[in-house]
Amino acid sequence: MPPWFEIAVTIAAAIAAVFFFAKYRETAAALHESERMKLKYSKDLDRYRDTPQLRALRDALIGERNLPVDDEGREHLLIRDSARKLVHITVQKRTAAPVSGDESVEYTAAGEARTLKELEG
């Protein structure tokens, strides 16, 4: 084989290797990004999957929806925790009253009156 042909084949192989590794890195980066987005959307989906259950819990606690009541007056519900396992909760409500927009609700803890803040996620 002539020397110029060997050099041309070597250069072509080097160029092909550079393109192959560039494409490999691009594919690996796209796969990594895909896995990252899948995890992110999976977490978002879990949050949205819990929304109807949380609305039902809210409605039950404020009295808009009835929960099963036992003979002692306790209400029972099953709800899933963050690990998606069922948890049994027993609630004994004393009162549930609506609050007007400008009214503040206070409770006593350790002998001192404190203002109750709205529960936020």
Salt bridges, closest charged atoms under 4 A:
GLU26 OE2 - LYS23 NZ 3.67
GLU33 OE2 - ARG36 NH2 2.69
GLU35 OE1 - LYS38 NZ 3.51
ASP44 OD1 - ARG47 NH2 3.08
ASP46 OD1 - ARG49 NH1 2.58
ASP50 OD1 - ARG84 NH1 2.63
ASP59 OD1 - ARG58 NE 3.29
ASP70 OD2 - ARG74 NH2 3.26
ASP70 OD2 - HIS76 NE2 2.93
GLU72 OE1 - ARG74 NH2 2.79
GLU75 OE1 - LYS93 NZ 3.57
GLU112 OE2 - ARG114 NE 3.90
